[in-house]
Amino acid sequence: MSKEKVLEALLGAEDMLDAKALVELTGLERADIDKAIKALKKEEKIESPKRCFYAAVK
């Protein structure tokens, strides 16, 4: 559930987002964001072109 919200936020973003921005956009807790980011990176659905910033793989 949180993975989908994080991925949706990243897909809708025009630029890379950090965890703080994802918390604000999704309303999820920081711990949930961190878990979702880790899982999405493992699934190769998101990437981190710059340290601590994330973007959806398109």
N, C-alpha and C positions, 0 to 999 in steps of 0.2 A: 504494500500500500504506500509506504513512504518512498519506496524506490520509484514508483510511477509518478508521484508528485514532484520529486527531484528531477527526474528525466524530463517531465513536461515543462518544468520551469527552465531547464537548460535549453530545451528545444525552442522555446519561445523567446529566449534572450538573444539580443543582437551581438553581445560580446561575452567574454568569459565571466563567470561569477565565482565568488568565493563563498565559503560556508556561511558567513554572516549574512550575505545577500540572500542566500537560499533560505535561511531561517526567516528572514523578513518576507520573502515572496510566498513561501509555503505555509508558514505558521507552525512548522514542526519544531520540535526540540532539537538543540544542537547535537545531542547524542544520536538521535534518529537520523539526522542529516549525515553525520559521520559514518554511520553503519550503511546507509544507502549509497553514499559515495564509494565506500570500499567495495560493496557488492557490484555496483554498476561498472567500476573500473575493472573488476575481475571478469565481468561479462563482456568487456570491451565495448560498452555502450557509451561511455564517456571517456574523455582523455584529460590530461592535465598539461597543457602546453606551457604553462608558467606555474611555478611552485605555488601551491595553495589556491590556484584558480582552476576552474573546470569548464569544459565545453562538451556538448553532445557530439558524438561521432556521427557525421552525416554521410 
